[in-house]
Amino acid sequence: MDIFSLDKEYIANTYGRLNVAFKSGKGSVLTDFDGKEYIDLGSGIAVTSFGIADDVWVDAVVKQLNSVQHVSNYYYTEPQAKLAQLLCEKTGMKKVFFGNSGAEANECAIKVARKYGNSVMGIEAPVIITLKNSFHGRTVTTLTATGQDVFHKDFGPFTPGFVYAEANNKDELVKLTEENTCCAVMMELIQGEGGVMALDPDYVKFVRELCDKNNMLLLIDEVQTGNGRTGELYAFMNYGIQPDVFTTAKGLGGGLPIGACVLGEKVQDVLKAGDHGSTFGGNPVCAAGAVSIIERLDNELLESVKSKSEYIISQLQNADGVESISGLGLMLGIKTKKDAKVILKECLEKGVLVLTAKDKVRLVPALNIPMQELKKAVEILKEVIAE
Ligand SMILES: *Cc1c(COP(=O)(O)O)cnc(C)c1O
């Protein structure tokens, strides 16, 4: 079977795929159909938190798969209840809605903010402020929330009710709250697709205070930054703020599709029965995998994320061809003299998988990548960047 030609013939042309198909893997090593091995510094875009076919995760998933794979959300399931409890107890939040992706988690957050605006604040057409250079998803509404024109082209008309502020610009944010009937600010704390750009801590504190002052909600998109990625369980914990709502997905399921919209005290009862739903949301198999992920993100693991981050930074920050490094924990962006896309292709040739974000090389390895593999991959990356 020729995977490449079948794919080219029958799969919609939405991805600029690289010329490799993976057959198997273990931990942070993937193997293609020719038997060539690759060290994975991308984890399927920050998804496989504990790598490929991790034993603990596989056990949790298979155990649930062999008992109940799906019931409708008209019934209770144990993994969903347990996961919601874990998420709330570890974050100081109150309730969770489960969907299947980051975009869906954000759709839920947007619905909560709109209903809060309409029914609590008494605003007729509530407006949500998002940031320029942000990424919130590909559905029409999360696409509208996304503050990057490249994603908007040809997909209008867009959902009304969004305005955009420049990141780290306090004055512009204040102006937008004065000119619009705003119910919420929604933002990533590290803009992932936007080039791994961390917001200024001072600005984030200011946004929290501004929201409180105006009775607006602060929605934090932790789809990429969440679940241990930044060295804290959620990125907002690095900033010393508490969101009213946070969303997460990607690394939560460890490789199975699950998204969560996590609600704080202020909004825990905004949604009522019938207001929102999802057929697959919180699927017991995905939720069982997610429970096993969240349970393992203890202090020791988070400390190892920080020390691996320091290792990567120490190796690359003064290396030939590196201009700067941004990001936090195991979510790093490397600005290079050489074109990032060329680096990605040359690394692939040499058996290392990296990602790009805008003009940067993006590294989001598994949180438990063994030091030996990390060292080998960073060595190769260094060579490629320097050439
Ligand atoms: C990936 C991502 C999304 C979209 O998630 P999907 O699961 O692809 O829908 C939303 N927000 C952020 C910050 C992301 O990185």
The ligand as an SDF file (V2000), in Angstrom:
LIG
                    3D

 15 15  0  0  0  0  0  0  0  0999 V2000
   -4.1840   24.0510   19.3610 C   0  0  0  0  0  0  0  0  0  0  0  0
   -4.8360   25.1950   20.0260 C   0  0  0  0  0  0  0  0  0  0  0  0
   -6.2280   25.3980   19.9400 C   0  0  0  0  0  0  0  0  0  0  0  0
   -7.1240   24.5160   19.0970 C   0  0  0  0  0  0  0  0  0  0  0  0
   -7.1480   23.2180   19.5510 O   0  0  0  0  0  0  0  0  0  0  0  0
   -7.7920   22.0500   18.6260 P   0  0  0  0  0  0  0  0  0  0  0  0
   -7.7470   20.8450   19.5040 O   0  0  0  0  0  0  0  0  0  0  0  0
   -6.9280   21.9420   17.4200 O   0  0  0  0  0  0  0  0  0  0  0  0
   -9.1670   22.4930   18.3040 O   0  0  0  0  0  0  0  0  0  0  0  0
   -6.7700   26.4410   20.6500 C   0  0  0  0  0  0  0  0  0  0  0  0
   -6.0110   27.2590   21.3940 N   0  0  0  0  0  0  0  0  0  0  0  0
   -4.6790   27.0990   21.5000 C   0  0  0  0  0  0  0  0  0  0  0  0
   -3.8940   28.0350   22.3610 C   0  0  0  0  0  0  0  0  0  0  0  0
   -4.0480   26.0740   20.8050 C   0  0  0  0  0  0  0  0  0  0  0  0
   -2.7140   25.9400   20.8850 O   0  0  0  0  0  0  0  0  0  0  0  0
  1  2  1  0
  2  3  1  0
  2 14  2  0
  3  4  1  0
  3 10  2  0
  4  5  1  0
  5  6  1  0
  6  7  2  0
  6  8  1  0
  6  9  1  0
 10 11  1  0
 11 12  2  0
 12 13  1  0
 12 14  1  0
 14 15  1  0
M  END
$$$$
